[in-house]
Amino acid sequence: MREIYILGLTFSEFVTLIGIIIGPVVAVCITLAVEHFRRRRDERTHVLRVLLATRATPADANYNGAINLIPVYFNTSKKVMAAWRNYLDAVRFKPVPGDEQAHEKRIIAKQTALIFSIMEALNLKLSESEIQAEAYISGGFVTRDSIYIASLQAMPEIAQAMKRSADAAEGMFGLVSGQKHSQGHIEG
């Protein structure tokens, strides 16, 4: 039987050489791909964890950061992106006076749908009703946040009062310094 030579090597030597060269390259490529998918899942899971942990406090900076990261980590999921857009539309909508409570309920429903769609994208199981019903926030935290929000809302009024006070003080200073100046003029 006649042996086949490739590049001066027998066929079996050539196949062994290719295996020695390609084997480690394939192993590295597989390792990198597995690491990429693991890291991507970890990042996506982190967004979900933050949303779940802070969903009762949407003013939380971490919550806002997680909402803004959704297009980065879930842009390939049409369902998640649709739920994200629906949620943003709901939170950006300004209700008419008297409709605030109904609007808040719509926001919570959209938020729940968004979290549920993310969980589905990650193949995690929890129903929408469980997501909505199982949120916890302590009464003290609600009180603290309410006070903080009220203080932020009062800032424009406080600034206006301080400006009026400064203007009044400046006017009084002008009157006092004008009197001293005119008294010095009379005496002199």
C-alpha positions as CSV (number, residue, x, y, z in Angstrom):
1,M,0.0,0.0,0.0
2,R,1.2,3.4,-0.9
3,E,1.5,6.1,1.8
4,I,0.1,9.6,1.2
5,Y,2.5,12.5,2.0
6,I,1.4,16.0,2.8
7,L,4.1,18.6,3.1
8,G,6.7,15.9,3.5
9,L,4.7,14.1,6.3
10,T,2.8,11.0,6.2
11,F,-1.0,11.4,6.4
12,S,-1.1,10.1,10.0
13,E,1.8,12.4,11.0
14,F,0.0,15.4,9.3
15,V,-3.3,14.7,11.1
16,T,-1.4,14.4,14.4
17,L,0.4,17.7,13.8
18,I,-2.9,19.4,12.9
19,G,-4.5,18.0,16.1
20,I,-1.5,19.3,18.2
21,I,-1.8,22.8,16.6
22,I,-5.6,23.2,16.4
23,G,-6.6,21.4,19.6
24,P,-5.3,24.1,22.0
25,V,-6.6,26.9,19.7
26,V,-10.1,25.3,19.8
27,A,-9.9,24.8,23.5
28,V,-9.0,28.5,24.1
29,C,-11.8,29.6,21.7
30,I,-14.3,27.4,23.6
31,T,-13.1,28.8,27.0
32,L,-13.4,32.4,25.8
33,A,-16.9,31.7,24.4
34,V,-18.1,30.1,27.6
35,E,-16.6,33.0,29.7
36,H,-18.3,35.5,27.4
37,F,-21.7,33.9,27.9
38,R,-21.2,33.5,31.6
39,R,-20.2,37.1,32.0
40,R,-23.2,38.3,29.9
41,R,-25.6,36.2,32.0
42,D,-24.0,37.6,35.2
43,E,-24.4,41.2,34.0
44,R,-28.0,40.5,33.0
45,T,-28.7,38.8,36.3
46,H,-27.2,41.8,38.1
47,V,-29.6,44.1,36.4
48,L,-32.5,41.9,37.5
49,R,-31.2,41.7,41.1
50,V,-31.0,45.5,41.3
51,L,-34.5,45.9,39.9
52,L,-35.9,43.4,42.3
53,A,-34.1,44.9,45.3
54,T,-35.1,48.5,44.6
55,R,-38.4,48.2,42.8
56,A,-40.3,49.6,45.8
57,T,-38.1,52.7,45.6
58,P,-37.9,53.9,42.0
59,A,-36.2,57.1,43.1
60,D,-33.2,55.0,44.1
61,A,-30.1,55.8,42.0
62,N,-29.3,52.0,41.6
63,Y,-32.9,51.4,40.3
64,N,-32.4,54.2,37.7
65,G,-29.1,52.8,36.7
66,A,-30.5,49.3,36.2
67,I,-33.4,50.7,34.1
68,N,-30.9,52.5,31.9
69,L,-28.8,49.4,31.5
70,I,-31.7,47.3,30.1
71,P,-31.0,48.3,26.5
72,V,-27.3,47.4,26.9
73,Y,-27.9,43.9,28.2
74,F,-31.3,42.9,26.8
75,N,-31.3,44.6,23.4
76,T,-31.7,41.2,21.6
77,S,-34.9,40.4,23.5
78,K,-37.9,42.0,21.8
79,K,-40.2,41.2,24.7
80,V,-37.9,42.9,27.3
81,M,-37.4,45.9,25.1
82,A,-41.1,46.3,24.5
83,A,-41.8,46.1,28.2
84,W,-39.0,48.6,28.9
85,R,-40.5,51.1,26.4
86,N,-44.0,50.6,27.9
87,Y,-42.6,51.2,31.4
88,L,-40.7,54.4,30.3
89,D,-43.9,55.7,28.5
90,A,-45.8,55.1,31.7
91,V,-43.3,56.9,34.0
92,R,-42.9,59.8,31.6
93,F,-46.6,60.4,31.4
94,K,-48.0,63.2,33.5
95,P,-51.4,62.3,34.8
96,V,-54.2,64.9,35.1
97,P,-55.0,66.0,38.7
98,G,-57.0,63.4,40.4
99,D,-55.7,60.5,38.3
100,E,-52.4,60.1,40.3
101,Q,-53.4,56.9,42.1
102,A,-54.6,55.2,39.0
103,H,-51.5,56.3,37.2
104,E,-49.3,54.9,40.0
105,K,-51.1,51.6,39.6
106,R,-50.4,51.6,35.9
107,I,-46.7,52.3,36.5
108,I,-46.5,49.4,39.0
109,A,-48.2,47.1,36.5
110,K,-45.7,48.1,33.7
111,Q,-42.8,47.7,36.1
112,T,-44.0,44.2,37.1
113,A,-44.3,43.3,33.4
114,L,-40.8,44.5,32.7
115,I,-39.3,42.5,35.6
116,F,-41.3,39.5,34.5
117,S,-40.0,39.7,30.9
118,I,-36.4,40.0,32.2
119,M,-36.9,36.9,34.3
120,E,-38.3,35.0,31.3
121,A,-35.3,36.1,29.3
122,L,-33.1,34.6,32.0
123,N,-35.2,31.5,32.2
124,L,-36.2,32.2,35.8
125,K,-39.6,31.2,37.1
126,L,-41.7,33.6,39.2
127,S,-45.2,34.8,38.3
128,E,-46.1,38.4,37.7
129,S,-48.4,38.4,40.7
130,E,-45.6,37.0,42.9
131,I,-43.3,39.8,41.6
132,Q,-45.8,42.4,42.5
133,A,-47.0,41.0,45.8
134,E,-43.7,40.0,47.2
135,A,-42.0,43.4,47.1
136,Y,-41.0,44.5,50.6
137,I,-40.1,47.9,51.9
138,S,-39.9,48.9,55.6
139,G,-42.1,51.6,56.9
140,G,-39.1,53.5,58.2
141,F,-37.6,53.5,54.7
142,V,-40.8,54.8,53.2
143,T,-41.0,57.6,55.9
144,R,-37.3,58.5,55.3
145,D,-37.8,58.6,51.5
146,S,-41.0,60.6,51.8
147,I,-39.3,63.2,54.0
148,Y,-36.3,63.4,51.6
149,I,-38.6,63.8,48.6
150,A,-40.6,66.5,50.5
151,S,-37.4,68.3,51.3
152,L,-36.3,68.3,47.7
153,Q,-39.7,69.6,46.6
154,A,-39.4,72.4,49.2
155,M,-36.0,73.5,47.9
156,P,-37.3,76.0,45.3
157,E,-39.5,77.7,48.0
158,I,-36.6,77.8,50.4
159,A,-34.4,79.3,47.7
160,Q,-37.0,81.9,46.9
161,A,-37.4,82.8,50.6
162,M,-33.7,83.1,51.0
163,K,-33.5,85.4,47.9
164,R,-36.3,87.6,49.3
165,S,-34.5,87.7,52.7
166,A,-31.2,88.6,51.0
167,D,-32.9,91.3,48.9
168,A,-34.6,92.7,52.1
169,A,-31.2,92.7,53.9
170,E,-29.6,94.4,51.0
171,G,-32.4,97.0,50.9
172,M,-32.0,97.6,54.7
173,F,-28.3,97.9,54.4
174,G,-28.8,100.4,51.6
175,L,-31.1,102.4,53.8
176,V,-28.8,102.3,56.8
177,S,-25.7,103.1,54.9
178,G,-27.6,105.9,53.1
179,Q,-28.7,107.4,56.4
180,K,-25.1,107.3,57.8
181,H,-23.8,108.9,54.6
182,S,-26.5,111.6,54.7
183,Q,-25.9,112.2,58.4
184,G,-22.2,112.6,57.7
185,H,-23.1,115.1,55.0
186,I,-25.3,117.1,57.3
187,E,-22.8,117.2,60.1
188,G,-19.9,118.0,57.9
